Amino acid sequence: MEAYTDFAYVYDTFMDETPYEKWRDFIVGTIEKYGISKPVKGKLPIKETEASGQEAVQNSLKEEQNLILDLGCGTGTLTEMLADAGYDMIGVDNSPDMLELAMEKRDSRGHETLYLLQDMRKLELYGTVGTVISVCDSLNYILQEEELLQVFKRVENYLFPGGLFLFDFNTVYKYAEVMGDMTVAENRETCSFIWENSYYPEEEVNEYEVTVFVREGGASSKCYRKFSETHYQRGYTEEQMRRLLEAAGMKIELVLDADTLAETTDKSERIYMAARCMKETESLKRR
């Protein structure tokens, strides 16, 4: 079953306790420390009479290095929060339903975020970006190592020289030892869900079936619509991610336990990693 169709429209309801502000602050701080992208409060068109030749090229390069790509952006909550902070954003997701909600958030906030419907394994941009982020375990949806390497190579290809790739991922330990075959149920005012996990240790893949009940017909209604979606995520180890990033030609700059922001351990459930694009251009060599 295709993921994030009906579930997209209740996704934000069930993510109401997600620490997006904390994630935003970490991302901004990491970009400021390790990255090359800067906030752009307002973009002005470059007139040919004001900039031409080398100056126009340099202006174009500055625009590219200040772009941030949110890979697996979902409903755009974090994407638009970074746009609120002044960053020039692009969001990519393979769910048209999630992107529909993301564009509604963009329009309500008056931003110019570009949203693209793409599979991250086939990422295709018109130019480079200074930063790529991917959070909320988006990369765990890639179930094969060779396909994850393909994603990393795509990211490296579209990163501006010296640009930063910052992402998180759920570990094998989390799926095997914490989530396992656990069932979670939560209620909200207008909907509820049952989340059933099944872990397959040989493949290191977690299957979860989400069954959602959505109230229809107003607050006093006792009528609920039921739907289900099945999702698959694979756990990865820090060692696997290091190897794949290096194989894609990137240099690892940062590895942290995403929950404690301390050094990782063998019991880390979610890990942050940041890697740098090492390719060079003549323009960078002249700086």
NUTORRO-125752 format. One line per 8 residues: number of its first residue (from 0); for each residue x, y, z of N, C-alpha, C. Coordinates in steps of 0.1 Angstrom, whole numbers, m for minus. Atoms other than C-alpha are relative to their C-alpha. Layout:
NUM = X Y Z X Y Z X Y Z; ... .
This chain:
0 = 8 m12 0 0 0 0 9 12 0; m8 m13 0 13 35 m8 m1 7 13; 0 m7 m13 23 53 23 m3 15 m1; 2 m14 m2 13 87 35 m10 5 m11; 11 m4 9 m20 90 15 m10 6 10; 10 m5 m10 m50 93 39 7 4 13; m7 m3 m13 m25 93 69 6 14 0; m6 m14 1 m10 126 56 m9 10 6 .
8 = 9 m11 m4 m41 145 66 m3 m1 16; 1 0 m15 m39 134 103 14 0 6; m14 1 m4 m1 133 104 4 11 10; m4 m11 m9 3 168 120 m7 m1 13; 8 2 m13 m24 159 146 8 m9 9; m7 10 m8 m4 129 158 15 4 3; m13 m5 m2 29 148 156 0 13 9; 2 m12 m8 17 175 180 10 2 11 .
16 = m10 m1 m11 43 167 206 15 m1 m5; m13 1 6 72 165 182 8 13 2; m7 m12 m3 100 189 192 6 7 m12; m5 m6 13 103 208 159 9 12 4; m8 m12 m3 116 240 176 14 m5 4; m13 6 m4 144 219 192 8 m4 m12; m6 4 13 152 204 158 5 12 m8; m4 m12 8 152 237 141 12 7 6 .
24 = m12 m6 m7 176 252 167 13 m7 m2; m12 8 3 200 223 163 5 1 m14; m4 m1 15 199 225 125 7 14 m2; m6 m14 2 205 263 125 14 1 6; m13 m1 m6 233 260 150 11 m8 m7; m10 8 7 250 232 131 4 6 m14; m3 m7 12 247 251 98 9 12 3; m8 m12 m4 262 282 115 14 m4 3 .
32 = m13 5 m4 291 261 128 8 m6 m11; m7 8 9 299 238 100 m4 3 m15; 5 m2 14 279 250 69 4 13 m7; m3 m12 8 280 277 42 m12 7 m3; 13 m7 3 243 286 40 m2 11 10; 4 m12 m8 232 320 53 m15 3 m2; 14 m5 2 197 333 60 m1 11 m10; 3 m10 10 183 354 32 m13 6 3 .
40 = 13 m6 m4 157 377 45 m9 4 m11; 8 m4 12 146 389 11 8 0 m12; m7 1 13 157 381 m24 m4 11 m9; 3 m10 10 159 409 m49 5 m5 m14; m5 4 13 161 402 m86 12 8 m5; m13 m7 5 195 410 m102 m3 5 m14; 1 m6 13 192 434 m131 13 0 m8; m12 1 8 215 431 m160 9 12 0 .
48 = m7 m12 m1 224 467 m157 8 2 12; m7 m1 m13 235 462 m121 11 m11 1; m9 11 m2 253 429 m124 2 m8 m14; m2 8 12 269 412 m154 14 m7 1; m12 8 0 297 388 m162 3 m7 13; m4 6 m11 317 377 m133 m8 3 13; 9 m4 m11 296 396 m108 m13 m7 0; 12 7 1 265 380 m120 2 m15 4 .
56 = m4 13 m4 282 346 m117 1 m2 15; m2 1 m15 292 353 m81 m13 1 7; 13 m2 m7 257 365 m72 m8 m13 m1; 7 12 2 243 333 m87 5 m11 9; m6 9 m9 268 312 m67 m4 2 14; 4 m3 m14 259 329 m35 m15 m4 2; 14 5 m2 222 322 m41 m1 m15 1; 0 15 m1 229 285 m46 6 m5 13 .
64 = m6 5 m12 251 281 m16 m9 4 12; 9 m3 m11 224 297 6 m13 m8 m1; 12 8 1 197 273 m6 1 m12 10; 0 12 m9 187 246 19 m11 m10 m6; 10 10 5 170 214 6 m4 m9 12; 5 9 m10 148 195 30 m5 m13 m7; 3 13 7 148 159 18 m9 m9 8; 10 7 m8 117 140 29 m7 10 9 .
72 = 5 m11 m8 100 172 40 m13 m2 6; 13 3 m6 66 157 47 m9 11 m2; 10 m11 1 40 183 55 6 14 2; m7 m13 1 66 210 56 1 8 13; 0 m8 m12 64 220 92 14 5 3; m14 m4 m2 102 221 97 5 9 m11; m4 m8 12 108 234 62 m5 15 1; 6 m13 m1 85 264 68 6 7 13 .
80 = m7 m6 m12 101 270 103 13 6 m4; m13 m5 5 135 274 86 m2 11 m9; 3 m12 9 119 297 60 m4 12 9; 2 m11 m10 106 317 90 13 6 5; m13 m4 m5 142 319 102 8 8 m11; m7 m7 11 151 335 68 7 m8 m10; m7 9 10 165 305 49 m8 m2 m13; 6 2 13 158 300 12 m2 m15 m1 .
88 = 3 15 m2 141 265 12 m5 m6 m13; 6 9 10 134 237 m12 m4 m13 8; 5 12 m7 113 207 0 m3 m11 m10; 2 11 9 113 173 m17 m7 m11 8; 7 12 m6 89 144 m8 m6 m8 m11; 6 8 10 74 115 m27 m15 m2 2; 14 1 m3 39 119 m12 m7 13 m5; 8 m12 4 16 143 m31 m9 5 10 .
96 = 9 m4 m10 m7 144 m2 7 8 11; m8 m8 m9 20 155 22 4 14 m6; m4 m12 7 32 181 m3 m12 10 m1; 11 m9 0 m3 195 m6 m2 8 13; 0 m7 m13 m3 203 31 11 9 2; m12 m9 m1 32 217 29 m2 13 m7; 2 m12 8 22 241 2 m11 9 6; 10 m8 m8 m8 252 23 7 8 11 .
104 = m8 m7 m10 16 261 51 8 11 m6; m8 m10 7 39 279 27 m9 12 m4; 9 m11 4 10 300 13 m5 8 11; 6 m7 m12 m4 309 47 11 9 6; m11 m8 m6 31 322 58 6 10 m10; m5 m9 10 38 340 26 15 m2 m4; m14 3 4 71 322 18 0 m4 m15; m2 4 14 85 312 m16 6 m14 m1 .
112 = m6 14 0 95 276 m7 m4 m7 m13; 2 8 12 98 254 m38 m2 m14 5; 2 14 m4 82 220 m32 0 m9 m13; m2 9 12 91 191 m56 m5 m14 4; 4 14 m2 74 157 m59 10 m9 m6; m10 9 5 103 133 m62 4 m11 10; m6 10 m8 117 101 m49 15 4 2; m14 m4 m3 150 109 m31 10 m8 m7 .
120 = m10 9 8 167 80 m49 2 5 m14; m1 m5 13 161 99 m81 0 15 0; 0 m14 m2 167 134 m68 6 7 m12; m4 m7 11 170 159 m96 m3 15 2; 2 m15 m2 176 197 m92 6 7 m12; m5 m8 11 183 225 m116 14 6 3; m14 m6 m3 215 236 m97 4 m6 14; m5 5 m13 234 231 m64 m7 7 11 .
128 = 5 m6 m12 223 238 m29 11 0 11; m11 m1 m10 245 248 1 m2 m10 11; 3 9 m11 228 225 26 m11 m10 m4; 10 10 1 208 193 25 m3 m5 14; 3 6 m13 189 182 56 m11 m11 m2; 10 10 1 168 151 62 m2 m5 14; 3 4 m14 152 145 96 m13 m8 1; 12 8 m3 124 126 113 0 m14 m7 .
136 = m3 13 5 139 93 101 m4 m3 m14; 4 2 15 131 99 64 9 m10 m7; m10 9 7 163 80 54 m3 m15 3; 3 14 m3 151 49 72 m10 m7 m9; 9 6 10 125 44 45 7 m6 m12; m8 7 10 153 34 22 5 m13 5; m2 13 m6 155 m3 28 12 m8 m5; m12 7 5 186 m13 8 12 9 0 .
144 = m12 m8 m2 222 m2 14 4 6 m14; m4 m5 13 228 2 m24 m8 12 m4; 9 m11 3 198 25 m27 3 12 9; m4 m12 m8 209 46 3 13 6 m5; m12 m5 6 243 49 m13 m4 9 m12; 5 m8 11 225 61 m44 m5 14 4; 5 m13 m5 207 88 m23 12 9 4; m11 m8 m4 240 99 m8 8 6 m12 .
152 = m7 m5 12 256 102 m42 m8 11 m7; 8 m11 5 227 123 m54 2 12 8; m2 m11 m9 231 145 m24 13 7 m3; m14 m5 3 268 149 m30 1 7 m13; 0 m6 14 262 157 m67 m6 14 0; 7 m12 0 238 185 m59 4 10 11; m5 m9 m10 257 200 m29 10 9 m6; m10 m10 4 276 232 m35 14 m4 7 .
160 = m13 3 m6 314 227 m29 1 5 14; m1 m4 m14 319 227 8 m13 m1 8; 13 0 m6 282 223 14 m2 m12 10; 2 9 m12 268 203 44 m13 m8 m2; 11 9 0 246 173 45 m3 m4 15; 4 2 m14 228 170 79 m12 m9 1; 11 9 0 205 141 87 m1 m8 13; 1 9 m11 192 118 114 m5 m14 m5 .
168 = 5 13 3 184 81 114 m3 m8 13; 3 10 m11 169 54 137 10 m12 m2; m9 11 0 193 27 147 m6 m14 0; 4 14 m1 191 m11 145 m4 m2 14; 3 2 m14 191 m10 183 m14 5 3; 14 m6 m3 159 12 184 m11 m10 m5; 11 9 6 139 m11 161 0 m14 7; m1 14 m6 152 m44 176 m3 0 14 .
176 = 1 1 m15 153 m36 213 m10 9 6; 9 m10 m6 130 m6 219 m14 m1 m6; 13 1 6 102 m8 194 m5 m14 m2; 3 14 1 103 m45 186 m13 m3 m6; 14 3 4 68 m59 184 m10 8 8; 9 m8 m9 53 m31 205 m12 6 m8; 12 m6 5 18 m18 199 m2 13 8; 2 m13 m6 11 19 205 m14 5 m4 .
184 = 13 m6 3 m24 35 207 m1 14 6; 1 m13 m5 m31 72 211 m14 6 m5; 13 m6 3 m63 93 211 2 15 m1; 1 m14 1 m69 129 200 m15 4 0; 14 m5 m1 m101 150 201 m8 m5 m12; 8 4 12 m111 141 165 5 m13 m7; m5 12 6 m91 110 158 9 m8 9; m8 8 m8 m72 81 172 8 m10 m9 .
192 = m7 10 8 m47 55 160 6 m11 8; m6 11 m6 m33 21 167 12 m3 m9; m13 1 7 4 16 157 6 m14 4; m5 14 m3 15 m21 155 13 m2 m7; m14 2 6 52 m28 150 3 m15 m1; m5 13 1 67 m60 137 14 1 m5; m14 m1 4 105 m63 135 5 m13 m6; m6 12 7 123 m87 111 15 1 1 .
200 = m14 m2 m3 158 m91 125 10 m4 m12; m9 4 11 173 m108 94 2 11 m10; 0 m11 9 164 m79 72 3 13 7; m1 m13 m8 167 m53 100 m10 10 m4; 11 m8 5 134 m40 88 m11 0 10; 12 m1 m9 105 m27 110 m12 3 m9; 13 m2 7 70 m31 96 m9 6 10; 11 m4 m9 43 m10 112 m12 3 m8 .
208 = 13 m2 6 7 m10 104 m7 11 9; 7 m11 m7 m11 22 113 m15 0 m3; 14 0 2 m49 20 117 m6 13 7; 5 m13 m5 m66 54 121 m15 1 m1; 14 m2 0 m101 63 131 m2 15 1; 2 m14 1 m112 98 121 m15 3 2; 14 m4 m2 m144 114 135 m5 9 m12; 6 m7 11 m167 127 107 m14 5 4 .
216 = 13 m5 m2 m197 150 110 m1 9 13; 1 m10 m11 m187 174 138 4 m7 14; m5 4 m13 m177 172 175 m9 m10 7; 10 8 m6 m209 155 186 m2 m13 m7; 3 12 8 m208 128 159 7 m12 6; m5 13 m5 m203 92 168 5 m9 m12; m4 7 12 m194 83 132 15 2 m3; m14 0 2 m158 74 125 4 m7 m13 .
224 = m5 7 12 m140 66 92 13 m7 4; m11 8 m3 m114 39 95 9 m2 m13; m9 3 11 m83 35 72 13 m5 6; m12 6 m5 m50 17 75 11 2 m11; m11 0 9 m15 21 60 11 m8 6; m12 8 m5 16 m1 62 13 7 m5; m13 m7 3 51 14 64 11 m10 3; m12 8 m3 85 m2 63 12 9 2 .
232 = m12 m8 m3 117 13 78 11 m10 4; m12 8 m4 152 m2 81 9 7 9; m9 m6 m10 175 4 110 14 m1 m6; m14 0 5 211 13 102 9 3 12; m10 m2 m10 243 14 123 8 12 m3; m9 m11 3 267 43 127 11 m4 m10; m10 5 9 293 22 110 m4 m1 m15; 6 0 13 271 16 80 m1 14 m6 .
240 = 2 m14 5 263 53 76 14 6 m3; m13 m5 2 300 62 79 6 m5 m13; m6 6 12 310 38 52 m7 5 m13; 8 m5 12 282 49 28 3 14 m3; m3 m14 2 289 86 33 14 1 m7; m13 0 5 326 80 26 1 m5 m15; 1 5 14 318 59 m5 m6 10 m9; 6 m10 9 297 88 m18 9 12 m1 .
248 = m10 m11 2 328 111 m15 m2 12 10; 1 m11 m10 318 131 16 8 m3 13; m8 0 m12 338 139 48 m9 2 12; 8 m1 m12 321 133 81 5 10 10; m4 m11 m8 321 163 103 m6 m1 15; 7 0 m13 297 155 132 m8 m13 1; 8 12 m4 282 124 149 m4 2 14; 5 m2 m13 259 128 179 m12 m9 2 .
256 = 13 6 m4 232 109 198 m10 11 m1; 10 m10 3 202 128 186 m9 4 12; 8 m2 m12 184 125 219 7 8 11; m8 m6 m10 212 136 242 9 11 m5; m10 m9 6 234 156 218 14 m2 6; m13 4 m5 263 137 234 6 m11 m10; m6 11 8 286 110 220 m10 m12 m1; 8 12 2 269 80 205 4 m12 9 .
264 = m3 12 m7 267 47 224 m6 m12 m8; 6 11 7 257 12 214 m15 m1 3; 14 m1 m3 223 21 229 m7 12 m6; 6 m11 6 217 52 209 m11 m4 m9; 11 4 8 183 51 193 m2 8 m13; 0 m8 12 186 80 169 13 8 0; m14 m7 1 218 96 156 m1 11 m11; m2 m11 10 226 129 139 14 m2 m6 .
272 = m13 0 7 253 129 113 1 12 m9; m2 m11 9 267 158 93 13 m3 m8; m11 3 9 290 154 63 2 11 m10; m3 m11 9 307 178 39 3 m5 m14; m3 3 14 309 178 2 14 5 m3; m14 m3 1 346 178 m7 5 5 m14; m4 m5 13 345 188 m44 4 15 0; m4 m14 1 361 221 m54 m4 6 m13 .
280 = 2 m7 12 355 248 m79 11 11 0; m10 m11 1 378 275 m92 m4 12 8; 5 m11 m8 356 301 m75 4 m1 14; m4 2 m15 363 286 m41 15 1 2; m15 m1 m1 400 283 m48 5 14 1; m5 m14 1 402 320 m54 m4 8 13; 4 m7 m12 386 329 m20 11 0 11 .
